[in-house]
């Protein structure tokens, strides 16, 4: 039996769709009249045959809003909400920033077509119908998008009418309503060839004569980047995103290698933005927005703007970052390097400049660097370098470098030319030493302020500040009269948290102030994370009883002594692998990383690991144990059919022990991973 494709909404949790395929019913001896056979694409009217995807639309990546990430099918998704979002677009300046589309996702329709075979809007959600909503959105100078699926039903668990077999009728209905954008999903597709299904709707949209942006949403299953440019304006390259660091990171990594497929009118789509939904920090959301812009991705807001914070609006309305995404040259950024989670991605822009993203995947501040030449710029005496989040200009002799906070991104626009001399030199702020310190103890750190510019930095000063109650004292010079190109001011510091400081993460901020040769003042700063830690107990014990330095997880939080339930804390079950239950351990979901402080006093980590039984026959994962920067143990790929696997690692002398779970190479669906009987020996 061939199973129906399904749409992943959370890894391991799939929407319920069609119960039986026609093939299964036939196998049971049930026959069908011709009119009831499995639907296929309707024949194209002669005038539409051979229609091209080159419809003149989406010459830059579409920008707008889609309700799915924030509301799913909840009752709050309705006409009032949609109109309210249109109002906010105007009132908050999002329209002026370039956002155009207000897109309805699944659940706008009633479960059955009417007697004429037409779609109807849910009268509770949309009492005045879709055309009235479109008219309102158009009155604001905006555009309306709608959703359906290239199958018999949509992806909602109720199973609303899909467009398979109704393409021309539905496309004309959308056009008559004034729809400007169609998201065409992939559920209940009855096994009809993907290219055939999406070609039919392309031709149906073309036959209406109305300009409708065509978004192909088949989740990257059939490598649409290889064929969809002839059909649609954008195509999903991945499964659904969720509001977590690991999901965003995984999707970014899948989309980055596909740069050659993107261009004006045809874009790789790594799914909607999660900015503002609350599952990530503002630093992580700025990374999300920066990297989507460098990847020339559609910018479709997925948060409920009626509840958005000022910080969310600041991120979403950053005109300079948006300009990178909307650059008319239409090139997607390419990866220059990605060593040990330190990413450099460069995007060529129409004016000859380069957008350069310095992205830090890791959980601690990292120095990330490249050069103007490596980014593709011509040889020059110096370059201008604008920080698109700080909105500040500098000059550089050619080095492009920054210490980037954990999970952060520095986004720069770098150009050759003569304007550089009017700007102060760029400086790089750095930190050496371990920011791990016990309450009441002292750690020694060394900071550097390095001149990257063609011109000298004058009257340079450095300051390191910590939280209230922390003692920070300098053990060497904090000023320099001048720093020529490539020279650094180096300062040693002693940092002491209060004796009663709770374990956890605290911010230290390094700030440099200086002047350019023309007298312009400059100031730059970078936050570093310091951790107040406690030494492990003599003899060790269960790691789930110890405080975590950091934790990231594919879905939901890392759970102590229960499995991962994918959502709120405490929603898991007893840790169970191959029928064996473990009272102690961690329940995680790939991709996952958990760090513990070992303080150089421990010798071994042991556990029994595997995919939790709650996922049935699904799930495949790989477990790793790291001692500082060295991989000390790895299990290889384990599936639900694999019994609990013992794993042990020598962590002698390590300051930090890191537990990592990655997916088994087939995506992170259902990857519930258990660290059973997880112990450390100290």
C-alpha positions in Angstrom: 0.0 0.0 0.0 1.2 3.5 -0.8 0.6 5.9 2.0 -0.8 9.3 1.5 1.7 12.2 1.9 1.2 14.1 5.1 2.2 17.6 6.2 4.4 17.9 9.3 3.2 20.6 11.6 5.5 19.6 14.5 8.1 16.8 14.3 6.4 13.7 15.4 2.9 15.2 15.3 1.2 15.1 12.0 -2.2 16.4 10.9 -4.7 13.6 10.4 -5.6 13.3 6.7 -7.5 10.9 4.5 -8.2 7.5 6.1 -7.8 5.2 3.1 -6.4 5.4 -0.4 -8.5 4.3 -3.4 -6.0 1.6 -3.9 -6.7 0.1 -0.5 -10.4 0.1 -1.1 -9.9 -1.5 -4.4 -7.8 -4.2 -2.8 -10.7 -4.9 -0.5 -12.9 -5.6 -3.5 -14.8 -2.3 -3.5 -15.3 -0.8 -7.0 -16.1 2.7 -8.0 -17.9 4.3 -10.9 -15.8 6.4 -13.2 -17.1 9.7 -11.6 -15.9 8.6 -8.2 -12.4 7.4 -9.1 -9.4 9.0 -7.6 -9.3 12.6 -8.9 -6.5 13.8 -11.1 -5.7 17.1 -12.6 -8.6 18.5 -14.7 -7.8 18.9 -18.4 -6.5 22.3 -19.3 -8.5 24.6 -21.6 -6.6 25.0 -24.9 -5.8 28.6 -24.2 -3.9 27.8 -21.0 -1.8 24.9 -22.3 1.9 25.8 -22.2 1.4 28.8 -19.8 4.7 29.9 -18.4 5.8 30.6 -14.8 7.4 33.8 -16.1 4.3 35.8 -15.0 6.3 39.0 -14.2 5.4 38.6 -10.5 7.6 38.4 -7.4 10.6 39.9 -9.0 11.8 40.3 -5.4 10.9 37.9 -2.6 7.3 38.3 -1.5 6.8 40.1 1.8 3.7 39.9 3.9 1.8 38.0 6.7 0.5 34.5 7.1 -1.6 33.5 10.1 -0.6 29.9 10.5 2.4 30.1 12.8 0.5 32.1 15.4 -3.1 30.9 15.2 -3.2 27.5 13.3 -6.9 26.8 13.0 -8.0 28.4 16.3 -11.1 30.5 16.4 -9.1 33.7 16.6 -8.3 33.3 12.9 -11.2 35.2 11.4 -12.2 38.2 9.4 -11.7 40.6 12.3 -8.1 39.4 12.8 -7.3 39.7 9.1 -8.6 43.2 8.8 -6.8 44.1 12.0 -3.5 42.9 10.5 -4.0 45.0 7.4 -4.6 48.0 9.7 -1.4 47.3 11.6 0.6 47.1 8.4 -0.4 50.7 7.6 -0.3 52.1 11.2 3.1 50.5 12.1 4.9 51.3 8.9 5.2 47.7 7.7 3.5 48.6 4.4 6.1 51.4 3.9 8.8 48.9 4.7 7.7 46.7 1.8 5.2 44.2 3.2 2.3 43.7 0.8 0.5 40.4 1.3 -2.1 39.4 4.0 -2.3 35.7 3.4 -5.0 33.3 4.8 -3.8 29.8 5.5 -5.8 26.6 6.1 -9.3 26.6 7.8 -10.9 29.5 5.9 -13.4 27.2 4.1 -16.4 25.0 5.1 -15.9 21.2 4.9 -18.1 20.7 1.8 -18.3 22.3 -1.6 -21.7 23.8 -2.5 -24.2 22.3 -4.9 -22.3 24.0 -7.8 -19.0 22.5 -6.7 -17.7 25.8 -5.5 -15.7 26.6 -2.3 -17.4 28.6 0.4 -15.9 30.6 3.2 -16.6 29.5 6.8 -19.6 31.8 7.7 -18.5 32.0 11.4 -14.9 33.0 10.6 -15.7 35.1 7.5 -19.3 36.2 7.7 -19.0 38.6 4.7 -17.1 36.2 2.5 -13.6 36.3 1.1 -14.3 39.0 -1.5 -15.3 41.4 1.2 -12.0 40.7 3.0 -10.0 41.2 -0.2 -11.8 44.5 -0.9 -10.9 45.7 2.6 -7.2 44.6 2.2 -7.1 46.3 -1.2 -8.5 49.5 0.2 -5.4 49.7 2.3 -3.1 49.4 -0.7 -2.3 45.8 0.2 -2.9 42.4 -1.4 -4.7 39.2 -0.3 -3.4 35.7 -0.4 -5.3 32.4 0.1 -4.5 28.7 0.7 -5.6 25.3 -0.7 -3.9 22.0 -1.3 -2.9 20.0 -4.4 -5.0 17.1 -3.1 -8.6 16.1 -2.4 -8.5 17.7 1.0 -6.3 20.3 2.7 -3.9 19.6 5.6 -6.3 20.5 8.4 -7.4 17.5 10.5 -11.0 18.2 9.5 -10.0 17.8 5.9 -11.4 20.8 4.0 -11.9 20.7 0.2 -8.7 20.6 -1.7 -8.2 21.6 -5.4 -7.2 18.3 -7.0 -9.6 17.9 -9.9 -11.1 21.4 -9.4 -8.0 23.5 -10.4 -9.6 25.7 -13.0 -12.9 26.3 -11.1 -11.0 27.1 -7.9 -8.5 29.3 -9.6 -11.3 31.3 -11.3 -13.1 31.6 -8.0 -9.9 33.0 -6.3 -9.5 35.5 -9.2 -13.2 36.5 -8.9 -12.7 37.2 -5.2 -9.7 39.4 -5.9 -7.0 37.0 -4.6 -3.4 38.0 -5.4 -1.4 35.1 -4.0 -2.0 31.3 -3.7 -0.2 29.0 -1.3 -0.7 25.5 -2.8 0.0 22.7 -0.2 0.7 19.0 -0.6 -1.7 17.0 1.5 -4.0 14.2 0.3 -2.5 14.3 -3.2 -3.5 10.7 -4.1 0.0 10.0 -5.4 -0.4 12.2 -8.4 3.0 13.2 -9.7 4.1 16.5 -8.0 5.2 18.3 -11.2 1.9 17.3 -12.9 -0.2 18.6 -9.9 1.6 21.9 -9.7 1.7 22.4 -13.5 -2.1 22.1 -13.7 -2.7 24.8 -11.1 -0.1 27.0 -12.8 -2.0 26.8 -16.0 -5.3 27.3 -14.2 -4.0 30.5 -12.6 -2.7 31.7 -15.9 -6.1 31.1 -17.5 -7.9 33.5 -15.1 -5.9 36.4 -16.5 -5.4 37.8 -13.0 -1.9 38.3 -11.7 -1.6 35.8 -8.8 1.7 35.0 -7.1 2.0 31.2 -7.1 3.6 29.6 -4.0 4.4 25.9 -4.3 4.3 24.2 -0.9 5.4 20.6 -1.3 8.0 20.8 1.5 11.0 20.0 -0.7 10.0 16.4 -1.0 10.5 16.2 -4.8 13.5 18.7 -5.0 11.4 21.5 -6.5 14.4 23.8 -6.8 15.3 21.5 -9.8 12.0 22.0 -11.7 9.6 24.5 -10.0 11.1 27.7 -11.6 9.1 26.7 -14.7 5.9 26.6 -12.6 5.8 28.9 -9.6 7.2 32.0 -8.1 8.4 30.3 -5.0 8.7 26.8 -3.6 9.1 25.4 -0.1 12.5 23.8 0.3 11.9 22.2 3.7 9.3 20.9 6.1 7.4 23.2 8.4 9.3 25.6 10.7 8.5 25.9 14.4 9.3 28.6 16.9 12.6 27.1 18.2 16.2 27.8 17.6 16.9 24.2 16.4 14.1 24.3 13.9 15.1 27.6 12.5 18.8 26.5 12.3 18.0 23.1 10.7 15.8 24.8 8.0 18.5 27.4 7.3 21.1 24.7 6.8 18.8 22.9 4.3 18.1 26.1 2.3 21.6 27.6 2.2 23.1 25.2 -0.4 20.3 25.9 -2.9 21.4 29.4 -3.9 21.8 28.7 -7.6 18.1 28.0 -8.0 16.9 31.4 -6.8 16.4 34.6 -8.8 13.9 37.2 -9.8 10.4 35.6 -10.0 11.5 32.3 -8.6 12.6 31.9 -5.0 13.7 29.2 -2.5 11.2 29.4 0.4 12.5 28.1 3.8 9.0 28.8 5.3 7.6 31.7 7.2 9.1 33.9 9.9 8.7 33.1 13.6 9.9 36.5 14.8 7.9 37.5 17.8 6.2 34.3 18.6 8.2 33.9 21.9 10.1 30.7 21.5 13.4 32.4 20.7 15.3 35.4 22.1 15.5 38.7 20.3 19.1 37.9 19.4 18.0 34.7 17.8 15.1 36.4 16.0 17.5 39.0 14.6 19.6 36.0 13.3 16.4 34.5 11.8 15.6 37.8 10.0 19.1 38.4 8.9 19.7 35.0 7.5 16.3 34.9 5.7 17.2 38.2 4.1 20.7 37.1 3.1 19.1 34.0 1.6 16.7 36.1 -0.5 13.8 34.3 1.2 10.2 35.4 1.2 9.6 37.5 4.4 6.2 36.4 5.6 5.5 37.4 9.2 4.1 34.5 11.2 3.5 36.3 14.6 0.2 37.8 15.7 1.0 41.5 15.2 -1.9 42.5 17.5 0.3 41.3 20.4 3.7 42.1 19.1 6.3 43.9 21.2 8.2 47.0 20.1 11.3 44.8 19.8 9.4 42.6 17.3 8.4 45.6 15.2 12.0 46.9 15.3 13.3 43.6 13.9 10.6 43.2 11.2 10.8 46.8 10.0 14.6 47.2 9.7 14.7 48.8 6.3 18.4 48.2 5.8 18.1 44.4 6.4 14.9 44.3 4.2 16.8 46.0 1.4 19.3 43.1 1.4 16.4 40.7 1.0 14.7 42.9 -1.7 17.8 43.7 -3.7 16.7 43.7 -7.4 19.7 41.6 -8.5 17.9 38.7 -6.9 20.9 36.6 -5.8 20.7 34.3 -2.8 23.7 34.5 -0.5 26.3 31.8 -0.6 28.3 30.2 2.2 32.0 31.2 2.3 32.8 29.2 5.4 31.1 27.4 8.3 33.9 26.0 10.5 32.8 24.8 13.9 29.5 26.8 13.8 31.1 30.0 12.7 29.3 30.9 9.5 30.2 33.5 6.8 27.5 34.0 4.1 27.9 36.7 1.4 25.3 38.0 -1.0 26.1 40.1 -4.1 24.0 43.2 -4.4 23.0 45.2 -7.5 25.2 48.2 -6.7 28.3 45.9 -6.6 28.5 45.9 -2.8 28.2 42.7 -0.7 26.0 41.8 2.3 28.1 39.7 4.6 26.5 37.8 7.5 28.8 36.7 10.3 26.6 34.1 12.1 27.4 32.3 15.3 25.7 28.9 15.6 27.3 28.1 18.9 26.3 28.8 22.5 29.2 31.1 23.3 30.6 34.3 21.8 32.9 33.6 18.8 35.3 35.5 16.6 34.2 35.2 13.0 36.1 36.7 10.1 36.6 36.9 6.4 37.9 39.5 3.9 36.5 41.8 1.3 38.3 39.8 -1.4 36.8 36.5 -0.2 33.3 38.2 -0.3 33.9 39.0 -4.0 34.8 42.7 -3.8 37.6 44.1 -6.0 41.0 45.1 -4.7 40.9 48.5 -3.1 42.9 50.6 -0.6 40.0 50.4 1.8 36.2 49.7 2.0 33.2 51.1 3.6 31.5 48.7 6.1 28.0 49.5 7.4 26.5 47.6 10.3 22.9 47.0 9.3 21.6 46.5 12.9 23.6 49.3 14.5 23.1 51.6 11.5 26.7 52.8 11.7 29.4 53.2 9.0 33.1 52.4 9.3 36.1 51.9 7.1 38.2 48.7 6.9 41.5 47.9 5.3 39.9 44.7 4.0 39.3 42.5 7.1 35.7 41.8 7.9 35.7 40.5 11.5 33.6 40.6 14.7 33.1 38.8 17.9 29.6 37.6 17.6 27.4 36.8 20.6 26.0 33.3 21.1 23.3 32.6 18.4 23.8 36.1 17.0 24.5 37.5 13.6 26.4 40.6 12.6 25.1 41.8 9.2 27.3 44.1 7.2 27.1 45.9 3.9 30.6 46.2 2.5 31.6 48.3 -0.6 34.6 49.5 -2.5 34.9 53.1 -3.4 36.3 56.4 -2.1 33.7 57.2 0.6 35.6 55.1 3.2 37.9 58.0 4.3 35.0 59.9 5.8 34.2 57.1 8.3 36.0 56.1 11.5 37.9 52.8 11.5 36.2 49.6 12.3 37.3 47.9 15.5 37.0 44.2 16.5 36.3 43.5 20.2 37.5 40.2 21.5 37.5 38.1 24.7 39.9 35.4 25.8 39.6 33.1 28.8 36.8 31.1 30.3 33.7 33.0 31.5 32.8 30.1 33.9 33.1 31.1 37.5 31.8 29.9 40.8 29.9 32.3 43.1 32.3 34.3 45.1 35.2 33.1 43.0 37.3 35.0 40.5 38.0 34.4 36.8 40.6 36.2 34.7 39.6 37.4 31.3 41.5 39.3 28.6 39.9 41.7 26.2 41.2 43.1 22.9 40.2 46.1 20.9 41.8 45.8 17.4 41.8 48.4 14.6 40.6 46.9 11.3 40.5 50.2 9.5 42.8 51.9 7.0 42.9 54.9 9.4 44.2 54.8 13.0 41.8 54.8 16.0 42.7 57.6 18.4 42.1 58.1 22.1 41.0 54.5 22.5 39.4 53.3 25.8 38.0 49.9 26.8 35.5 49.1 29.6 34.2 45.8 30.8 31.0 45.9 32.9 28.9 43.2 34.6 25.6 42.9 36.5 24.9 44.8 39.6 27.0 43.5 42.5 29.7 42.0 40.3 33.3 43.2 40.8 35.2 43.9 37.6 38.7 45.3 37.9 41.4 46.0 35.3 44.8 44.5 35.7 46.5 46.4 32.8 46.0 49.5 30.7 42.5 50.3 29.5 43.5 53.2 27.1 45.7 53.8 24.2 46.6 57.1 22.5 46.4 55.5 19.0 46.0 52.1 17.3 47.3 51.9 13.8 45.8 49.3 11.4 46.0 45.8 12.8 47.2 46.9 16.3 45.2 46.1 19.5 44.7 47.4 23.0 44.9 44.4 25.3 43.5 44.5 28.8 43.5 41.9 31.6 40.5 41.8 33.9 39.5 40.1 37.1 35.8 39.2 37.4 34.1 38.2 40.6 30.4 37.5 41.0 28.8 37.9 44.5 29.1 35.0 46.9 25.4 34.5 46.8 25.0 34.7 43.0 22.6 32.0 41.7 23.8 29.6 39.1 22.9 30.8 35.6 23.9 33.0 32.7 24.8 36.7 33.1 25.8 39.4 30.6 29.2 41.1 30.6 29.6 43.9 28.1 32.8 45.1 26.5 32.7 48.6 25.2 35.3 50.5 23.2 35.3 54.3 22.5 37.6 56.1 20.2 38.0 58.9 17.6 38.8 58.9 13.9 41.6 61.1 12.5 38.9 63.7 11.5 37.6 63.8 15.1 34.5 61.7 14.7 33.6 59.8 17.8 32.9 56.1 17.6 31.6 53.6 20.1 31.1 49.8 19.8 30.1 47.1 22.2 29.6 43.4 22.4 27.9 41.3 25.0 29.6 38.2 26.4 27.8 35.5 28.5 29.4 34.6 31.8 28.1 31.6 33.7 28.0 31.2 37.4 28.5 27.5 38.0 28.7 25.0 40.9 31.3 22.2 40.9 29.9 18.7 40.5 29.4 16.6 43.6 32.3 14.5 44.8 31.7 11.1 43.2 29.3 12.5 40.6 25.8 11.4 40.2 22.8 11.7 37.8 23.3 14.6 35.4 19.6 15.3 35.4 20.1 16.5 39.0 22.7 19.0 38.1 22.2 22.5 36.7 22.6 22.9 33.0 24.9 25.5 31.5 22.8 25.7 28.3 20.2 23.6 26.5 18.6 23.7 23.0 16.1 21.3 21.8 14.3 20.5 18.5 10.7 20.7 20.0 9.7 21.8 23.5 12.2 21.9 26.4 14.7 19.3 27.4 12.9 17.3 30.0 14.4 16.0 33.2 13.6 12.3 34.1 10.7 12.1 31.5 10.5 11.9 27.7 10.1 14.9 25.5 6.5 15.8 24.8 7.3 18.4 22.1 5.4 21.3 23.8 5.2 22.6 27.4 7.5 21.6 30.2 6.4 18.4 31.9 4.3 17.0 29.1 6.4 13.9 28.6 6.1 10.3 29.8 8.4 7.9 31.6 11.7 7.4 29.7 11.2 4.1 27.9 13.5 2.4 25.4 12.7 -1.1 24.1 10.3 -1.7 26.9 12.8 -0.8 29.6 11.8 2.2 31.8 14.4 4.5 33.3 13.6 6.6 36.4 16.5 9.1 35.7 17.8 10.8 32.6 16.9 13.3 30.0 14.2 13.4 27.3 15.2 15.4 24.2 14.2 15.8 20.6 16.7 16.1 17.8 18.5 18.4 17.2 19.5 18.8 20.8 22.5 20.1 22.8 22.8 20.1 26.6 25.9 21.4 28.4 27.1 20.8 32.0 30.0 22.2 34.0 32.5 19.5 34.9 35.2 21.8 36.2 38.0 19.5 35.2 37.1 17.2 38.1 35.2 14.4 36.3 36.4 11.3 34.5 33.4 9.6 32.7 29.9 10.0 31.5 27.7 6.9 31.0 24.1 6.3 29.8 21.8 3.9 28.1 20.3 5.7 25.0 17.8 5.2 22.3 14.6 6.4 20.6 11.7 6.6 23.1 9.0 3.9 22.7 6.2 6.5 22.5 7.0 7.1 18.9 6.2 3.6 17.7 8.2 2.7 14.6 9.3 6.2 13.9 12.4 8.2 14.7 16.2 7.9 14.0 18.9 9.7 16.0 22.6 9.8 16.8 23.9 10.4 20.3 27.3 12.1 21.0 29.2 13.1 24.1 31.8 15.9 23.9 34.5 16.8 26.3 35.2 20.5 25.8 35.8 20.7 22.0 36.5 17.0 21.5 34.0 14.3 20.5 34.5 11.6 23.1 31.8 9.1 22.1 29.2 8.6 19.4 26.6 5.8 18.9 25.9 6.1 15.2 22.3 6.0 14.0 19.8 4.4 16.3 16.1 3.7 15.4 13.1 2.7 17.4 13.9 -0.9 16.5 17.3 -0.6 18.2 17.4 -1.7 21.9 18.9 0.6 24.5 22.5 1.2 23.6 25.1 1.7 26.3 27.4 4.6 25.7 30.3 5.9 27.8 32.9 8.6 27.3 36.2 9.6 28.9 35.8 13.3 30.0 38.9 13.5 32.1 40.0 17.2 32.6 37.0 18.7 30.7 35.6 21.9 31.9 32.4 21.4 30.0 30.6 18.2 29.0 28.2 18.5 26.0 25.5 16.0 25.2 24.4 16.1 21.5 21.6 14.4 19.7 21.3 14.8 15.9 18.7 13.3 13.5 19.6 10.1 11.7 19.9 11.8 8.3 16.2 11.6 7.4 14.9 14.7 9.0 13.8 15.3 12.6 10.3 13.8 12.4 9.5 11.8 15.6 13.1 12.0 16.9 12.3 11.6 20.6 15.6 10.6 22.2 16.2 9.4 25.7 19.4 9.6 27.8 18.5 6.9 30.3 20.4 6.3 33.5 22.6 9.3 32.6 25.5 9.6 35.1 28.8 11.4 35.6 31.7 10.2 37.6 33.8 12.8 39.4 
